[in-house]
Amino acid sequence: MALLRAFIRTARMVKNTSRLAAGLPADDEVLLDAPDERLAPALVAAARGEYDIAAKLLAATREAAEWENRDRYARRLAVFARTRDEWLQTWQSESPHDPDALLVKAELAVRRWWESPARAELLREVGPLIGAAAEGDPRDPVPWRIALDHARGTNAGHTEFEKLWTEAVRRSPHHYGCHVAALKYLSAAWYGSHRECFDFAERAAQDALPGSLVQALPVRAAFAYLTEGGRAVISRERLDEAADLAIAVSAAYAPADPWPAEVRNLLTYVLIRLERWQDALDQLRLIGPYATSFPWDRVSDDPLGQFLELRDGVRLEVASIIPLHPRSEHGGRARSGDH
């Protein structure tokens, strides 16, 4: 009987896999961490050693209080500056008190020391940079998100972290980046537990604005649980509820939209771990060409290759559960005359 099931599974995979590629871009069309249309020109200019476009972009986000965009763009510019920072050095030398330059400088400083064995000691020296960025515009929550990450890396206690959290949410109560920073602090891998992580994520999701990515925070808690392990047992029902909520958030955005791409990639990973193959394939179609380093870089040194490999694997799994001979609406096997 087991051999018969294996034969049927193989036959289904052969028959159905190719047609399940519909709606999925070809491998060579998939991009890793592709910038949106506003960030791309800033990165191109930075590659030439020019900072003007990056400065105008971040100034626009600050003036319009686009805190989510500001956070995302500051991160990406800091990542770029880790390997090519001439443009940032020129910007800092010509405008040492520019709040936007200070923001990128603070983010870059935290990232540079994060992987060091002496992380806590080195990060403590970064504190004044974060303070200067926060003073640049008192309305801006992004320096406080950096401060939350910084506190985690310097082994800050709960009381100190809560003070920073209060400052962050006072400026933007529903800021996604600040919520992610708090979730990481509360994770079992750092200073909390899986239960604390889930409790925080679920409360934040309940309080989130409609369409906000904060509503997908529980799926980040699910990811942490599935990848970090630990003694605490989170029920399968709770994991599925986190995935279902993230699916609803994803559905609120257009297919192949770069804005929710990271959440969709993260959700896909969780769905794969939960063996919810059809739901995972649905998300892969919504992702389109926008693969993101996170979460795939947590499980592979080749995040794009890992994404493409798992995408093929999901198609195979879905193909294996589609019947060889779908039944018609009349209850029998489909005949040549059925439509």
Long-range contacts (C-beta under 8 A, 24 or more apart in sequence): 8-324, 9-320, 10-320, 11-324, 12-319, 12-320, 12-321, 12-322, 12-323, 12-324, 13-316, 13-319, 13-320, 15-319, 15-322, 15-324, 16-318, 16-319, 16-320, 16-322, 17-315, 17-316, 17-319, 20-281, 20-315, 20-318, 20-319, 21-315, 23-285, 24-284, 24-285, 24-311, 24-315, 25-288, 25-289, 27-308, 29-289, 30-289, 30-291, 30-304, 30-307, 30-308, 31-289, 31-290, 31-291, 32-291, 32-292, 32-293, 32-303, 32-304, 32-307, 33-76, 33-291, 33-292, 33-293, 34-258, 34-289, 34-290, 35-76, 35-258, 36-258, 36-259, 38-69, 38-73, 39-72, 39-73, 39-76, 39-77, 42-73, 42-77, 43-76, 43-77, 43-80, 45-87, 46-77, 46-80, 46-81, 46-84, 46-87, 46-88, 47-84, 48-87, 49-86, 49-87, 49-90, 50-87, 51-87, 51-88, 51-90, 51-91, 51-101, 54-87, 54-91, 54-100, 54-104, 55-91, 55-95, 55-98, 55-100, 55-101, 58-100, 58-103, 58-104, 59-100, 62-99, 62-100, 62-137, 62-140, 65-139, 67-140, 67-141, 67-142, 67-171, 67-172, 67-175, 68-175, 68-176, 68-177, 68-213, 70-103, 70-140, 70-142, 71-141, 71-142, 71-145, 71-175, 71-176, 71-177, 72-177, 74-103, 74-104, 74-107, 74-142, 75-107, 77-104, 77-107, 78-104, 78-107, 78-108, 78-111, 79-111, 81-108, 82-108, 82-111, 82-112, 97-136, 98-136, 99-133, 99-136, 99-137, 99-140, 100-136, 102-129, 102-132, 102-133, 102-136, 103-133, 103-136, 103-140, 103-142, 103-143, 103-146, 105-129, 105-133, 106-130, 106-132, 106-133, 106-143, 106-146, 107-146, 110-146, 110-149, 110-150, 110-153, 113-153, 114-153, 119-153, 120-153, 120-154, 120-155, 123-150, 123-153, 123-154, 124-154, 126-150, 138-171, 139-171, 140-171, 141-168, 141-169, 141-171, 141-172, 141-175, 141-177, 141-178, 142-177, 144-168, 144-171, 144-178, 145-175, 145-177, 145-178, 145-181, 148-178, 148-181, 148-182, 148-185, 149-181, 149-184, 151-185, 152-181, 152-184, 152-185, 152-190, 152-191, 158-191, 161-185, 161-191, 174-207, 174-208, 174-209, 174-212, 174-214, 176-212, 176-213, 176-214, 179-204, 179-214, 179-217, 180-217, 180-220, 183-217, 183-220, 183-221, 183-224, 187-221, 187-224, 187-228, 188-224, 188-225, 188-228, 188-230, 188-232, 189-224, 189-228, 193-230, 193-232, 194-221, 194-224, 194-225, 194-228, 194-230, 194-232, 194-234, 195-232, 195-234, 197-221, 197-224, 197-225, 198-225, 198-234, 198-238, 198-242, 201-242, 202-242, 205-245, 211-249, 211-252, 212-249, 213-249, 213-260, 213-263, 215-245, 215-246, 215-248, 215-249, 216-245, 216-246, 216-249, 216-250, 216-263, 216-266, 216-267, 218-242, 218-245, 218-246, 219-243, 219-245, 219-246, 219-263, 219-266, 219-267, 219-270, 220-266, 222-270, 223-266, 223-269, 223-270, 223-295, 226-270, 226-273, 227-295, 227-298, 227-299, 236-274, 239-270, 239-274, 240-274, 240-276, 242-270, 243-267, 243-270, 243-271, 243-274, 243-276, 243-279, 246-270, 247-279, 247-282, 247-283, 250-283, 250-286, 253-286, 255-285, 255-286, 255-288, 256-286, 256-287, 256-288, 256-289, 256-290, 257-290, 258-290, 261-287, 261-290, 261-291, 261-292, 262-292, 262-294, 264-290, 265-290, 265-291, 265-292, 265-294, 265-295, 265-296, 265-307, 266-294, 266-295, 268-310, 268-314, 269-295, 269-296, 269-299, 269-310, 272-310, 272-313, 272-314, 275-317, 277-314, 277-317, 277-318, 277-321, 278-318, 280-314, 281-314, 281-315, 281-318, 284-311, 284-314
